[in-house]
Amino acid sequence: MRTNRALIAAQVLVFAAFTTVAAHCAEIKVFASNALKTTLQELGPQFEKTSENKLSFNFNAAAMLKTEIEKGATFDVAILGAPAADDLI
């Protein structure tokens, strides 16, 4: 299970890098559920070093992040569980 989370997190960060290059952003705001905190904190510095972009993480329970998004919080990438993501869609 941990390998799948790490792989998904890495894929999201790669996607964010390509999106950021197109948008010329210097900071990428990432909303992520607490389940990915350790993985993203490990991958984050590697991403920042290779992309020259800064990551700003907001870790919380998926339900809390979903509520923030519904209230209009700004972010670049959201990594949530399927139920929260489906509800937002």
SULTA-V910193 format. One record per helix or strand. SS is the DSSP state (H for helix, E for strand). FROM is the first residue (numbers start at 0). TO is the last residue. If there is no record, write none. Layout:
# SULTA-V910193
SS | FROM | TO
SS | FROM | TO
This chain:
# SULTA-V910193
H | 1 | 22
E | 26 | 32
H | 33 | 50
E | 53 | 59
H | 61 | 69
E | 76 | 78
H | 81 | 87
